[in-house]
């Protein structure tokens, strides 16, 4: 049985940090962007529904590939299993500073 990779992606947007899971991460599609595809969300079969997971599932419904500006990505980890997706609101006194874009080859 082939072992499928799962990636946990953390990125910031609008004073929030999103934690998503995906099967594919690519840095070669668009210069300055990280492409995330095959997003993973829980398949609800029970009565308990995670509101954050549902919000993200609705927000990314129909998205085939998500292109994130590289300076917004905080970290990408290869993990053994998917956990719940998260959205964390940054406190007002926390300041995330993007790494300045480095000039490309000339």
URTAJO-V667795 format. One line per field, one symbol per residue. burial: # if it has 24 or more other C-alpha atoms within 12 Angstrom, else .. Layout:
BEGIN
burial=???
END
This chain:
BEGIN
burial=.....#######....#########........#########..........#..##........#####.###.#.....#.####...................
END
